[in-house]
């Protein structure tokens, strides 16, 4: 599995229909209409996220 940055993950989520609902510090919170789940993405500049996150 290849690691990606938080910024890249945010872009992918938006392409899949997830909407940015809040930014709390360095974490971007995404929600999708019709779903209860929330996804919190840590965005720390261009640093890659750890595998498994």
Secondary structure, DSSP 8 states (H G I E B T S, - for coil): ----BHHHHHHHHHHTT-EEEEEETTEEEEE-TT---EEEEE--TT-B--TT-
